Amino acid sequence: MKRKLLSLLMALALMVGLMPAALAADNMDHFKKVNDYPAGKFTDVATSSWYAESVQKAYELDLVKGSSGNTFSPTQNLTISSTLALACRLHSIYHTGKAGFQQGEPWYQVYVDYAVENGIITAGQFTDYNANATRRQFAGILVKALPAEELEAINTIENGDIPDLAAGSANYEDIYTLYRAGILTGSDKYGTFLPETPIDRASVATIISRMALPGQRRQVTLEEKPVTVTAITLDKATLAIQQGESGKLTASVTPANSTEALTWTSSNKNVATVAADGTVTAVAPGTAVITAAASSGVKATCTVTVSKRALSTQPLYEDSNVSIKFSKVQKSRYDAGEAELYLNVTNKTGSTITVQADAVSLNGYTFNDLVMSDDVSANSTGTVTVTINNYDSSLVNLNSVQTVGGQFRVILGGVGSGSKTTYARFDATNLYTGKTDDTIPAVSGKEKLYSDENVEFYYGKTQKYPYSDDGSEIEVYLLVRNKSDITVLIQNDTVVIDGRSYNRTTMSDPVLAHSTGYVKVSVREYSGPTPSTVTTVGGDFRIIDDLGDRGSYTITLGGGASGGWDNGGSDWDDGDEDDQQSSSGGSSSGGNTGDMDLDATYSKYPNVPDFGAMFGVPTMQEDPDGDTTMYVYNLSNIPGGSGNRNSVMDLYITMLEGHGFRFSNSQGGISYGYTYDVYNLGSFPNIQTMVSVGYIYSGSTPVAVAIRVVPMN
C-alpha cells in the first residue's frame, strides 16, 4: 500500500515538473509585449508614416531593435544574417516561448546553425551572409519561421495575380502563401511585389508584426494591372485612298497580352480622320500622318495620301430636253464671299434654252442666295455658272464636296420667248459614286424653334439689311432642316420680333430634299430694337410642296423669352377633306396668316382692292376668258414714276405680304411683260385664288399695273 502511494506521489510530482514545458508548447500566444514604446521613441519614425504602428508593435514584442538609442533607420536595408536572426527568434518564441540565443563568432553563426537545424534554410544555401536580402529572399526565409497552420489564408489570390512574379520563379509559392495570409500586400493596388529589390527595415517591421500578431494581417483584393505596351506595329506604313473612301489600319502590340488602350490621331483632320478602331476616312486631297500611341509613349505611324476621286460621268439630271452634269465647284475668282458651281448642260432641243437656279445643295446643305441665268444654244453643250452669294465656308469645305444637287428651271426657247416653262429638279446626287446620299446634315449650336416629321426650324441670326440707310429694313435668318423627300418652299405670313408683329415681309426660299439650309425673311418698315439685341422671334410660316401636289401647311414659331423658341404646326394638306377639317392650320386657306392691325384677331389677307387707298381707285376689267378679274392702276399714281420696275415690285410685295414669285408667260391676250404668280395666297369669300401682278403696255411703253385674280375652284 505504501509502495502504491509512493508511486502515485512520484507520478504527480513528475507531471507538475513537466507542466511549464507543456505550457511552452507551440502557441501564437507566446508573442507578448516585452518592451515599452514611449511616444517619440525613434525620432525618424513619424507617427503619420505608414509603418509607425508596425515599428511600435515589433519593438514591443522584442523582435526588432533600433539602429541606435533614438533612431530606427526605416530605409536602411536588411542583410541575410539579420533576416536569419529574425526568423530564428520568431521560430523559437513560437515553439518555446523564448529566444535565448548566445551569439558567437561570427555573431550570426548561431542563427545559421539554428536555421539549418530547424529547416528554415538548407546548409550552404547562402554564401554571403552580409549581403543585403532581397524581398524574395526575405519572404522565403520568414515563411519557414511559423508552421503552415499559422499562415491560414484570409485572401483569395490566384496564382498569376501578382503582376511581377513569374510562375515557377524562386520562392513563388512562399510569396503567394504570405499574400494569402495577409502578411504581404504588395507595393500598390495591383499587388506589385518588387521581388529583387532589397528589403528595408520599415517593411521588415511590418512583416514581422503581422507574422507574430494575426490581428495585424490585412485583407486585400488585388486589381488587375494593365500590361504596358512596349512596342506597336502597324500593318501598313503608307496608305493611299481616294476622297470619300475609308481604309483600315490594324495595330499589333508587344506584349500580346497588353491591356493598354491605343489612341489614334491624325496630323491633319482636314485631309483624313481616324476612328478608335483604326478606320481612316479620306476627307480631302492631301497628306496626313496617322499615329497609334500608347500612354507609355510608344507609338507607330502611317502616312496617308488622299487623292481626289474621278468624277462620275452619270448625269445629275436628264430628260428629253436637257442633260446636266457636274463640272467643278470653287471659290469665286472675284469675290471671296462667293462660290461658283459649274455645270455642263447639253441642250437636246432645236432652240436656245435658258437655265436658271432656285437652289443648289453641296454635301447636303442648301444654298438659295444665287445668281444664274445662262443660255445654251440649240443642240449643243455649254458650261453654265451658278454664283452662290454669301457663301458660308463653315458649312461646306469646297475642297471636299462630294454631293451636289439643286432645283433648276429650264426655259425652252430662252428668256422672253413666251415659251412654256419647264422645271427640272435633282436632289443630293453623289458626284463620285452616283448613289443617293440621304444623310441630312445635323444642326448643332442653334436653338430649335420647331420640329415635325417634315422639317425642323432653328434660329440663325438677325441683322440690318446692308442697303438700308435708316435701319428700317432688317433680315431674319432661319436654318431649316428638310427631312422630307421633296423640295419645300418656305414662305412667311408674319414675323414677330420682340412681341411686335410685322407683315411687310419678303420671303420665298426653297430647301432641297434631305438637306439643311438657311432661309431669309426680309422685314420692311421695321421699328424694333437694334437687330443684334433682338431677344424673341416668332411668326407664321408656310411649308409648301414646291413642285408637287401635296399643297401646303402653316406652322407657328412662338416668341417666348430670349433663347426660348416655341413651336407649333400641322401635317401636310394633301387635299383630303377630312384632313382639312381636322388639321389645325393645315389647310392652305386656313390657319393664322397674319395680324396687320395687331389686334390678335386678323386671320385673312386683305382683298386686293383695299390697296386702292395707296394707289388710287383701280379700273376693273375682265380677261377675255371671262373668269378673271383684273385691277388696273395707273402708273402715274405709283411711287417712283412711270415705268419704274422697282415700284411694281414694291407694289407686289406690299400686296402679297412677302410671298414668293415665279416667272410666267403672257395671259389672256394682254401683254404683261414680267408677270409674277403666287398660288393660293389670297383669301376671297369661298374661293382660293391665284394672284399675279405685272405691267400693261401700250406698244412698248408701260402704262399701268394690273393685279390679276383667278378663281382656282
Number of C-alpha atoms within 10 A of each C-alpha: 6 7 8 9 10 10 12 12 12 12 12 11 11 11 12 11 11 11 10 10 11 11 12 16 14 17 14 18 12 20 20 15 13 11 14 13 14 8 9 12 16 21 13 15 21 13 13 8 10 13 18 18 18 20 28 23 25 24 20 19 20 17 23 21 15 15 13 9 10 13 15 20 17 19 12 14 18 22 20 21 21 19 21 26 23 19 24 27 21 25 24 21 24 23 19 17 22 15 16 10 13 10 11 10 7 7 12 18 17 17 23 22 16 20 22 14 12 14 12 22 20 13 13 9 8 13 9 11 16 13 15 21 22 20 20 22 21 25 24 20 21 24 21 19 25 21 13 11 7 13 18 14 18 15 18 15 18 10 13 12 17 24 19 14 20 12 12 8 9 14 19 18 15 17 25 21 21 24 26 21 24 25 28 24 24 16 10 11 13 18 22 17 20 17 20 11 14 19 24 19 21 22 19 23 24 23 25 23 26 22 27 25 18 16 10 18 21 16 17 18 12 20 13 13 18 13 15 18 24 15 17 18 15 18 11 14 14 14 18 13 19 18 25 20 14 15 15 15 19 12 17 13 20 13 13 11 11 14 14 15 15 20 16 21 20 21 14 14 17 17 23 28 21 22 14 12 13 21 15 22 22 29 25 24 20 16 20 22 20 26 20 24 20 20 12 11 9 15 20 17 20 18 17 24 20 23 19 17 17 11 15 14 13 17 16 22 19 16 9 8 15 21 18 22 20 23 16 14 20 14 18 16 9 8 10 11 13 18 22 20 20 16 19 18 23 21 25 19 16 13 14 20 25 21 25 23 23 19 24 28 26 25 25 31 28 30 26 25 18 20 16 16 17 18 21 22 18 15 15 15 16 14 16 21 20 21 20 22 18 15 19 13 12 7 15 16 15 19 16 19 21 23 22 24 26 26 24 19 17 24 24 22 21 21 19 12 12 14 14 13 17 12 14 20 21 19 25 28 26 23 26 18 17 15 11 12 18 16 12 18 17 10 15 8 7 14 15 21 24 20 17 14 11 17 17 18 25 22 21 17 16 22 17 20 18 10 9 11 9 9 18 14 20 23 21 21 16 20 23 27 27 26 22 15 13 20 25 24 20 24 25 28 27 26 28 19 22 18 15 16 21 24 24 23 26 23 24 18 23 28 31 34 27 25 28 28 24 21 24 23 22 21 23 21 13 23 14 17 11 13 18 10 11 15 17 19 27 23 23 21 22 23 25 24 20 18 15 10 11 14 19 25 25 29 26 24 21 21 23 15 12 11 15 15 20 17 19 16 22 19 20 24 24 17 15 10 11 8 15 19 12 10 18 18 24 26 24 24 23 17 20 21 26 25 20 18 11 11 7 11 11 14 14 18 18 15 12 18 17 12 15 13 9 11 17 15 16 19 11 15 14 13 16 11 9 9 10 15 17 22 19 24 22 18 22 15 14 20 15 14 12 18 18 14 15 12 17 22 14 15 21 22 20 17 22 24 23 24 24 21 18 12 12 18 18 14 13 12 9 12 18 22 17 16 20 19 19 16 18 17 22 20 19 16 7 9 13 19 21 17 23 22 27 25 24 22 16 10 8 9 11 20 18 22 27 25 24 24 20 17 15 10 7
